[in-house]
Amino acid sequence: MPDGNNNDNNTSSTVENQEEHPLPHKIHHSDLTKEQTSQAVSISTDHLKNNVTSKDIAVAIKRQFEELHGGTWQVLVGSSFGCSITHETKAVLYFELTASSSVVTVLMFKSAE
């Protein structure tokens, strides 16, 4: 993901606020609002705690974001993947969640119509 953007929302941080997001997570890159970022992490956390598959997490995020924020969202969830994407401005999020002894990586972006 590009690091040259000095946008305030472009963060690389580890968050361990156990009340807001029970699972530790690290935001590698975000062009989304703080609210949208929090929504994506919360959806992922809720599904991961219920031991659902990566596909189920991706579908849940996609459906909720398309309903709440419109457009077409693409979501990749897994432990290892590579990609090259084209996305709308201010519409990409890349983060990791730590659950038990595994790390789940999420990349989501809004694609051009």
C-alpha positions, 0 to 999 in steps of 0.5 A: 500500500502507498506510504507517501500519502500524509493524510491524517486518516493514513495510519499505521498503528496498533490499537488494543482498546479492549472495550471498543474492539475486543481483538487487538488489531493493527491498521496498516493503511486507511483512507476511510473515515475513523467511523468507517474504519471502526465499523470494518474492524468491529464487523470483522471482530464480531465474526472472528469471535464466532469462528466463521470463515474468512469468506463469511467475514468478507461477505459481511463487511461487503454487504454492510458497507454497500448498504451503509456507504453505497457503491461496490465494495471488494473485500479480501480476508485471509492470512496471506495474499498479494494483489494490485488494485484500483480503487476510488479516492478515500476508499481503501482499508488494510488491517490485521486482527489477532485472534488466538494464535493467528493473524487475519488480514483484511483488505477492502476497497470501493471499486469504481462504478 
